[in-house]
Amino acid sequence: MPRTYWVETLGCPKNQVDSDKLTGTLAADGLVPAASAEEADLVVVNTCAFVEEAREESVATILALEERRADGAELVVTGCMAERYGDELARALPEVDAVAGFGVPVTLGRTPAGRRGLIPVSVEPAPPTLDLLNLPRPRSARPWAYVKVAEGCDKACGFCAIPSFRGPQRSRTVASVLDEVRALQVREVVLVAQDLAAYGRDRTGDGRVEAPPGTTPIAELVRAVADEVDRVRLLYLYPSELTEELVELIATGPVPYFDLSLQHVSAPLVRRMRRWGDGDRFLGRIDGIRALRPDAALRSNFIVGYPGETEEDHDRLLDFVEAARLDWCGFFSYSDEEGTYAAGLDGRVDDGLVAERLAELRELQDRITGERRDALVGERTVVLVDEPGVARSHREAPEIDGIVEVPEDLAVGELHLVEVTAAAGPDLTAVPVGDRAAAGAVRSS
């Protein structure tokens, strides 16, 4: 009887891609998925270590799964916490059978205790494995999939420790990305990377990522992927990397969705974050996008309570949020990360004050999001049905934003023209165009 596995994934979409690669490797080694963690012979936790809250969630999940695993089952920790803390994590969690980062190939082998488990294998440094990116991946069970096109980051943002344990940016070839896209057999591909718009910059000198004069590797990649699938969505775009070419490419395509990593708008604080831009520049960019494509959707995230953040800085952010009227926006409290530039800064913001600022910003954005969603009632849009009764238009990224509720008999995995009939907070309700009676019934309910 084949051994079974269960993979628990925490953190961002990039981690989900790593988990998909890992499950492909496990399947290739003859393991089959278990119905639950309690029934698995091998339990793997793919952790997140971006901020303190994520680390706490990862540890809590590891301990919970340790209590639930079956007798004789093996528990393995991988992902960002394993990459960042390694031996320290293994010492802190003696309940875990192995801690294995993604920096080296991972395969099934035999542990020193004699049981089969997941262990890192020593290899030569070339060719690079890019943290599982070039390993096989099973076909997607959904009509969409994340595709990670690069690992690591060359930025030096003051608050971020990711480059310290994920390394510098390492981009995949266009050919390898396209091979994965074809194998997934999906209608929508969501491209992800730590610094997506900088894709290919690290490889242009060796001829492995080609871009004609006047264009960029990321633009060439988007065009190539768009030839394979109906919809291409981009996540994690740094404003300093957003060229006019890329803006026009996204805005004129079927998914005019801009996920802009802004983090703050007060110029002095942005400089202290070791980042580019300010509120006026960001508003100018947003206005330009909307002039090119009025129905474009925009998302961003902001850090609240970065060392040195004043009331004036906070007021500037409030004013920006009101003026920008983004469709989606996340606000996160600053997390002091060991080894980062910000960890040594003065001007700590009191936790209670951070909580107040977060609440004020979230209340404002909830109102804006609700108003923007209400304004869509009566409009027609094309949606992709992800599962019975659940769909998304170009305005909703999977697993991040709201959804569009549709009739459960609408074909899954297909694109449909629908009319929005109602809005409730972040979610919409829609019916297929032509179903006038159903639309009237929804409006009157």
VEXDREN-2710 file (C-alpha; in Angstrom, 1 decimal):
% VEXDREN-2710
k/r/px/py/pz
1/MET/0.0/0.0/0.0
2/PRO/1.5/3.4/-1.0
3/ARG/2.5/5.9/1.7
4/THR/0.4/9.0/2.0
5/TYR/1.2/12.6/2.5
6/TRP/-0.4/15.9/3.6
7/VAL/1.0/19.3/2.9
8/GLU/-0.1/22.3/5.0
9/THR/0.7/25.6/3.3
10/LEU/1.0/29.0/5.1
11/GLY/1.8/32.4/3.8
12/CYS/1.7/34.0/0.3
13/PRO/1.0/32.6/-3.2
14/LYS/4.7/32.0/-3.7
15/ASN/4.6/29.5/-0.9
16/GLN/1.6/27.8/-2.6
17/VAL/3.7/27.3/-5.7
18/ASP/6.5/25.7/-3.7
19/SER/3.9/23.4/-2.1
20/ASP/2.6/22.4/-5.6
21/LYS/6.2/21.6/-6.7
22/LEU/6.7/19.6/-3.5
23/THR/3.5/17.5/-4.0
24/GLY/4.6/16.9/-7.6
25/THR/7.9/15.5/-6.3
26/LEU/6.1/13.4/-3.7
27/ALA/3.8/12.0/-6.3
28/ALA/6.7/11.1/-8.6
29/ASP/8.2/9.2/-5.7
30/GLY/5.1/7.1/-5.4
31/LEU/3.2/8.8/-2.5
32/VAL/-0.5/9.6/-2.7
33/PRO/-2.4/12.4/-1.0
34/ALA/-4.1/11.6/2.3
35/ALA/-7.7/12.6/3.0
36/SER/-6.5/14.5/6.1
37/ALA/-3.4/15.3/8.1
38/GLU/-4.5/12.7/10.7
39/GLU/-4.4/9.9/8.1
40/ALA/-1.1/10.8/6.5
41/ASP/2.2/8.9/6.8
42/LEU/4.1/12.1/6.0
43/VAL/2.9/15.6/7.2
44/VAL/4.7/18.6/5.7
45/VAL/4.3/22.2/6.9
46/ASN/5.3/24.9/4.4
47/THR/5.9/27.8/6.7
48/CYS/5.9/31.6/6.4
49/ALA/8.5/33.8/8.2
50/PHE/7.7/37.3/6.7
51/VAL/6.6/38.9/10.0
52/GLU/6.2/37.9/13.6
53/GLU/2.5/37.1/13.3
54/ALA/3.2/34.8/10.4
55/ARG/5.9/33.0/12.4
56/GLU/3.6/32.6/15.4
57/GLU/1.0/31.1/13.1
58/SER/3.5/28.7/11.6
59/VAL/4.7/27.5/15.0
60/ALA/1.1/27.1/16.2
61/THR/0.3/25.1/13.1
62/ILE/3.3/22.8/13.5
63/LEU/2.4/22.0/17.1
64/ALA/-1.3/21.4/16.3
65/LEU/-0.4/19.0/13.5
66/GLU/2.1/17.3/15.8
67/GLU/-0.7/16.5/18.2
68/ARG/-3.0/15.3/15.4
69/ARG/-0.6/13.1/13.4
70/ALA/-1.0/9.4/13.4
71/ASP/1.3/7.1/15.3
72/GLY/4.4/6.5/13.3
73/ALA/3.7/9.4/11.0
74/GLU/6.6/11.8/10.2
75/LEU/6.4/15.6/10.6
76/VAL/8.6/17.8/8.4
77/VAL/8.9/21.6/8.4
78/THR/10.0/23.4/5.3
79/GLY/9.5/26.8/3.7
80/CYS/10.6/30.3/4.8
81/MET/11.1/29.5/8.5
82/ALA/13.2/26.5/7.7
83/GLU/15.2/28.6/5.3
84/ARG/15.7/31.5/7.7
85/TYR/16.2/29.7/11.1
86/GLY/17.3/26.1/10.1
87/ASP/19.1/24.5/13.1
88/GLU/17.7/27.0/15.5
89/LEU/14.1/25.9/14.5
90/ALA/15.0/22.2/14.8
91/ARG/16.4/22.7/18.3
92/ALA/13.3/24.7/19.3
93/LEU/10.9/22.0/18.0
94/PRO/12.2/18.6/19.0
95/GLU/8.8/17.2/18.0
96/VAL/9.7/17.7/14.4
97/ASP/11.4/14.9/12.5
98/ALA/13.2/17.1/10.0
99/VAL/13.6/20.7/9.1
100/ALA/14.4/21.1/5.4
101/GLY/14.7/24.3/3.5
102/PHE/14.0/24.7/-0.2
103/GLY/17.5/25.9/-1.0
104/VAL/18.5/22.4/-2.1
105/PRO/16.6/19.7/-3.9
106/VAL/14.3/17.6/-1.7
107/THR/13.6/14.0/-2.1
108/LEU/12.4/11.0/-0.1
109/GLY/15.2/9.3/1.7
110/ARG/16.0/7.5/4.9
111/THR/16.5/9.4/8.1
112/PRO/19.2/8.4/10.6
113/ALA/16.5/6.8/12.7
114/GLY/15.8/4.4/9.8
115/ARG/12.4/5.8/8.9
116/ARG/11.6/7.2/5.5
117/GLY/11.2/10.9/5.4
118/LEU/11.8/14.2/3.6
119/ILE/15.5/15.1/3.8
120/PRO/17.7/17.6/1.9
121/VAL/20.2/15.9/-0.4
122/SER/23.7/17.4/-0.9
123/VAL/24.3/18.5/-4.4
124/GLU/26.7/20.6/-6.4
125/PRO/25.7/24.2/-6.7
126/ALA/25.0/24.0/-10.5
127/PRO/22.6/23.8/-12.1
128/PRO/20.5/25.8/-9.7
129/THR/17.2/24.4/-8.6
130/LEU/15.6/27.8/-7.9
131/ASP/13.9/26.5/-4.8
132/LEU/11.8/23.8/-6.5
133/LEU/10.8/26.1/-9.4
134/ASN/12.2/23.7/-12.0
135/LEU/10.8/20.6/-10.5
136/PRO/7.6/18.8/-11.9
137/ARG/4.2/20.1/-10.9
138/PRO/0.9/18.4/-11.1
139/ARG/-1.9/19.7/-13.3
140/SER/-4.0/22.3/-11.5
141/ALA/-7.3/21.1/-10.0
142/ARG/-8.7/24.6/-10.5
143/PRO/-9.1/26.7/-13.7
144/TRP/-6.4/29.1/-12.5
145/ALA/-2.9/28.7/-11.0
146/TYR/-0.1/30.7/-9.5
147/VAL/3.2/30.5/-11.5
148/LYS/6.4/31.7/-9.7
149/VAL/8.8/33.1/-12.3
150/ALA/11.7/34.1/-10.1
151/GLU/13.1/33.5/-6.6
152/GLY/14.8/35.9/-4.2
153/CYS/15.0/39.7/-4.4
154/ASP/17.7/42.4/-5.1
155/LYS/15.8/45.1/-3.3
156/ALA/17.1/46.4/0.1
157/CYS/13.8/47.5/1.7
158/GLY/14.5/48.5/5.3
159/PHE/11.8/46.3/6.8
160/CYS/12.2/43.1/4.8
161/ALA/14.4/40.1/5.6
162/ILE/13.5/38.0/2.6
163/PRO/16.7/38.6/0.6
164/SER/18.7/37.3/3.6
165/PHE/17.3/33.8/3.4
166/ARG/15.8/33.6/-0.1
167/GLY/18.9/35.2/-1.7
168/PRO/19.2/37.5/-4.7
169/GLN/16.8/37.4/-7.6
170/ARG/17.1/34.4/-9.8
171/SER/14.8/34.4/-12.8
172/ARG/13.6/31.4/-14.7
173/THR/13.8/31.1/-18.5
174/VAL/10.8/31.9/-20.5
175/ALA/10.8/28.4/-21.9
176/SER/10.6/26.8/-18.5
177/VAL/7.7/29.1/-17.5
178/LEU/5.8/28.2/-20.7
179/ASP/6.4/24.5/-20.2
180/GLU/4.8/24.8/-16.7
181/VAL/1.9/26.9/-18.0
182/ARG/1.1/24.3/-20.6
183/ALA/1.3/21.5/-18.2
184/LEU/-1.1/23.2/-15.7
185/GLN/-3.9/23.4/-18.3
186/VAL/-5.7/26.4/-16.9
187/ARG/-7.6/29.4/-18.2
188/GLU/-5.9/32.0/-15.9
189/VAL/-2.3/32.2/-14.9
190/VAL/-1.3/34.5/-11.9
191/LEU/2.4/35.4/-12.3
192/VAL/4.2/35.9/-8.9
193/ALA/7.7/36.8/-7.7
194/GLN/9.1/38.8/-4.9
195/ASP/9.9/41.6/-7.5
196/LEU/7.9/40.6/-10.5
197/ALA/8.5/43.6/-12.7
198/ALA/12.2/43.0/-12.4
199/TYR/11.9/39.5/-13.9
200/GLY/14.8/38.6/-16.2
201/ARG/17.0/41.5/-15.3
202/ASP/19.5/39.1/-13.6
203/ARG/19.7/36.9/-16.7
204/THR/19.8/39.3/-19.7
205/GLY/23.6/39.2/-19.9
206/ASP/23.8/35.5/-20.6
207/GLY/21.2/35.3/-23.4
208/ARG/18.8/33.2/-21.4
209/VAL/16.1/35.8/-21.2
210/GLU/15.8/37.8/-24.4
211/ALA/14.0/41.1/-24.9
212/PRO/14.1/43.1/-28.1
213/PRO/15.3/46.7/-28.0
214/GLY/12.7/49.0/-26.4
215/THR/11.0/46.3/-24.3
216/THR/11.7/44.4/-21.1
217/PRO/11.9/40.7/-20.1
218/ILE/8.7/40.9/-18.0
219/ALA/6.8/42.4/-20.9
220/GLU/8.0/39.6/-23.2
221/LEU/7.1/37.0/-20.7
222/VAL/3.6/38.4/-20.2
223/ARG/3.1/38.4/-24.0
224/ALA/4.3/34.8/-24.2
225/VAL/2.1/33.5/-21.4
226/ALA/-0.9/35.4/-22.9
227/ASP/-0.5/33.3/-26.1
228/GLU/-1.1/30.2/-24.0
229/VAL/-4.0/31.2/-21.7
230/ASP/-7.0/33.4/-21.7
231/ARG/-6.1/35.5/-18.7
232/VAL/-2.7/36.6/-17.2
233/ARG/-2.7/38.4/-13.9
234/LEU/0.4/40.0/-12.2
235/LEU/1.0/40.2/-8.5
236/TYR/3.6/42.2/-6.6
237/LEU/4.7/45.1/-8.8
238/TYR/7.1/47.7/-7.4
239/PRO/6.1/51.2/-8.5
240/SER/9.7/52.0/-9.4
241/GLU/9.7/49.1/-11.9
242/LEU/6.4/49.9/-13.6
243/THR/7.3/51.0/-17.1
244/GLU/4.9/52.7/-19.5
245/GLU/5.2/49.6/-21.7
246/LEU/4.1/47.3/-18.8
247/VAL/1.3/49.6/-17.8
248/GLU/-0.1/49.7/-21.3
249/LEU/0.3/45.9/-21.7
250/ILE/-1.7/45.2/-18.6
251/ALA/-4.3/48.0/-19.1
252/THR/-5.1/46.9/-22.7
253/GLY/-5.3/43.2/-21.9
254/PRO/-8.2/41.1/-20.6
255/VAL/-7.0/41.5/-16.9
256/PRO/-6.4/45.2/-16.2
257/TYR/-5.5/44.5/-12.5
258/PHE/-2.6/46.4/-10.9
259/ASP/-1.2/45.1/-7.6
260/LEU/1.2/47.9/-6.6
261/SER/3.6/47.4/-3.7
262/LEU/3.5/51.0/-2.2
263/GLN/4.0/50.5/1.6
264/HIS/3.6/54.2/2.5
265/VAL/3.1/57.6/0.9
266/SER/5.0/60.0/3.2
267/ALA/8.2/60.9/1.4
268/PRO/10.4/61.0/4.5
269/LEU/9.1/57.7/5.7
270/VAL/9.4/56.1/2.3
271/ARG/13.0/57.1/2.2
272/ARG/13.5/55.7/5.7
273/MET/12.0/52.4/4.3
274/ARG/14.7/52.6/1.6
275/ARG/12.1/52.6/-1.1
276/TRP/11.1/54.9/-4.0
277/GLY/8.2/57.2/-4.4
278/ASP/5.7/59.3/-2.6
279/GLY/1.9/59.9/-2.5
280/ASP/1.9/62.5/-5.4
281/ARG/3.9/60.2/-7.7
282/PHE/1.7/57.2/-6.8
283/LEU/-1.5/59.2/-7.4
284/GLY/-0.1/60.3/-10.8
285/ARG/0.6/56.8/-11.8
286/ILE/-2.9/55.6/-10.6
287/ASP/-4.6/58.5/-12.5
288/GLY/-2.6/57.5/-15.6
289/ILE/-3.7/53.9/-15.4
290/ARG/-7.4/54.9/-15.0
291/ALA/-7.1/57.3/-18.0
292/LEU/-5.9/54.4/-20.1
293/ARG/-8.3/51.9/-18.7
294/PRO/-11.2/53.3/-16.6
295/ASP/-12.3/49.9/-15.3
296/ALA/-8.9/48.9/-14.1
297/ALA/-8.7/47.4/-10.7
298/LEU/-6.0/48.5/-8.2
299/ARG/-4.7/46.9/-5.1
300/SER/-1.9/47.8/-2.7
301/ASN/-0.6/47.2/0.8
302/PHE/0.7/49.6/3.5
303/ILE/2.9/49.2/6.6
304/VAL/1.6/51.0/9.7
305/GLY/3.9/52.0/12.6
306/TYR/7.2/51.9/10.8
307/PRO/9.9/53.4/13.1
308/GLY/9.6/57.2/12.9
309/GLU/6.0/57.3/11.6
310/THR/4.4/60.5/12.9
311/GLU/0.8/61.7/13.0
312/GLU/1.5/63.8/10.0
313/ASP/2.7/60.7/8.1
314/HIS/-0.4/58.9/9.1
315/ASP/-2.6/61.7/8.0
316/ARG/-0.9/61.7/4.6
317/LEU/-1.7/58.1/4.3
318/LEU/-5.3/58.6/5.2
319/ASP/-5.6/61.4/2.6
320/PHE/-4.0/59.2/0.0
321/VAL/-6.3/56.3/0.6
322/GLU/-9.3/58.7/0.3
323/ALA/-8.0/60.2/-2.9
324/ALA/-6.7/57.0/-4.6
325/ARG/-10.0/55.0/-4.0
326/LEU/-8.2/51.7/-4.5
327/ASP/-10.4/48.7/-5.1
328/TRP/-8.5/46.6/-2.6
329/CYS/-6.1/47.6/0.1
330/GLY/-4.3/45.8/3.0
331/PHE/-2.8/47.4/6.1
332/PHE/-0.3/45.6/8.3
333/SER/1.5/46.6/11.5
334/TYR/5.3/46.9/11.3
335/SER/7.2/43.9/12.4
336/ASP/10.7/44.2/13.8
337/GLU/12.8/41.8/11.7
338/GLU/16.2/40.8/13.0
339/GLY/19.0/41.8/10.6
340/THR/17.1/44.4/8.7
341/TYR/18.0/48.1/8.5
342/ALA/14.8/49.1/10.3
343/ALA/15.6/46.9/13.3
344/GLY/18.2/49.5/14.4
345/LEU/16.1/52.6/13.9
346/ASP/14.8/54.8/16.6
347/GLY/11.3/56.3/16.8
348/ARG/9.3/53.1/17.8
349/VAL/5.6/53.6/17.6
350/ASP/3.5/52.5/20.5
351/ASP/1.5/49.3/19.9
352/GLY/-1.7/50.9/21.0
353/LEU/-1.2/53.8/18.6
354/VAL/-0.5/51.4/15.8
355/ALA/-3.7/49.5/16.5
356/GLU/-5.7/52.8/16.4
357/ARG/-4.1/53.8/13.1
358/LEU/-4.8/50.4/11.6
359/ALA/-8.4/50.5/12.7
360/GLU/-8.9/54.0/11.2
361/LEU/-7.3/53.0/7.9
362/ARG/-9.2/49.7/7.6
363/GLU/-12.5/51.4/8.3
364/LEU/-11.9/54.0/5.6
365/GLN/-10.9/51.4/3.1
366/ASP/-13.8/49.1/3.9
367/ARG/-16.1/52.0/3.0
368/ILE/-14.3/52.8/-0.2
369/THR/-14.3/49.1/-1.3
370/GLY/-18.0/48.9/-0.5
371/GLU/-18.7/52.0/-2.5
372/ARG/-16.7/50.8/-5.5
373/ARG/-18.4/47.4/-5.4
374/ASP/-21.9/49.0/-5.1
375/ALA/-21.1/51.1/-8.2
376/LEU/-20.7/47.9/-10.3
377/VAL/-24.4/46.8/-9.9
378/GLY/-25.9/46.8/-13.3
379/GLU/-22.6/46.4/-15.2
380/ARG/-21.7/43.5/-17.4
381/THR/-18.4/41.8/-17.1
382/VAL/-16.7/38.5/-18.0
383/VAL/-16.1/36.1/-15.2
384/LEU/-14.2/32.8/-14.8
385/VAL/-16.1/30.3/-12.8
386/ASP/-13.6/28.7/-10.2
387/GLU/-16.1/26.3/-8.6
388/PRO/-19.9/25.9/-8.5
389/GLY/-21.4/29.2/-7.6
390/VAL/-18.0/31.1/-7.3
391/ALA/-16.5/33.2/-10.1
392/ARG/-14.1/36.1/-10.6
393/SER/-13.9/39.0/-13.0
394/HIS/-10.7/40.9/-13.8
395/ARG/-11.2/42.8/-10.6
396/GLU/-10.7/39.9/-8.2
397/ALA/-7.5/38.0/-7.7
398/PRO/-8.0/34.5/-6.4
399/GLU/-7.8/33.9/-2.7
400/ILE/-7.1/37.6/-2.0
401/ASP/-10.1/39.7/-3.0
402/GLY/-13.8/39.3/-3.0
403/ILE/-15.8/37.0/-5.3
404/VAL/-18.6/37.0/-7.7
405/GLU/-21.5/34.7/-6.8
406/VAL/-23.1/33.1/-9.8
407/PRO/-25.7/30.4/-10.4
408/GLU/-24.3/27.0/-9.4
409/ASP/-25.1/25.5/-12.7
410/LEU/-22.8/27.9/-14.6
411/ALA/-20.0/25.8/-16.1
412/VAL/-16.9/25.6/-14.0
413/GLY/-13.6/26.5/-15.8
414/GLU/-15.4/28.5/-18.4
415/LEU/-15.6/32.2/-19.1
416/HIS/-19.1/33.7/-19.0
417/LEU/-20.6/37.2/-19.7
418/VAL/-22.6/38.2/-16.6
419/GLU/-24.5/41.1/-15.3
420/VAL/-23.9/42.3/-11.7
421/THR/-27.2/42.3/-9.8
422/ALA/-26.1/43.0/-6.2
423/ALA/-23.2/43.9/-4.0
424/ALA/-22.6/42.9/-0.3
425/GLY/-19.3/44.3/1.0
426/PRO/-16.5/42.9/-1.1
427/ASP/-18.6/40.3/-2.9
428/LEU/-20.9/40.6/-5.9
429/THR/-23.8/38.6/-7.2
430/ALA/-24.3/38.2/-10.9
431/VAL/-26.4/36.2/-13.5
432/PRO/-25.6/35.2/-17.0
433/VAL/-26.5/37.9/-19.6
434/GLY/-29.8/37.0/-21.1
435/ASP/-31.2/35.5/-17.9
436/ARG/-33.4/38.6/-17.3
437/ALA/-35.9/36.9/-15.1
438/ALA/-33.2/35.7/-12.7
439/ALA/-31.7/39.1/-12.7
440/GLY/-35.0/40.7/-11.8
441/ALA/-35.6/38.2/-9.0
442/VAL/-32.2/38.9/-7.5
443/ARG/-32.8/42.7/-7.6
444/SER/-36.1/42.3/-5.9
445/SER/-34.9/40.0/-3.1
END
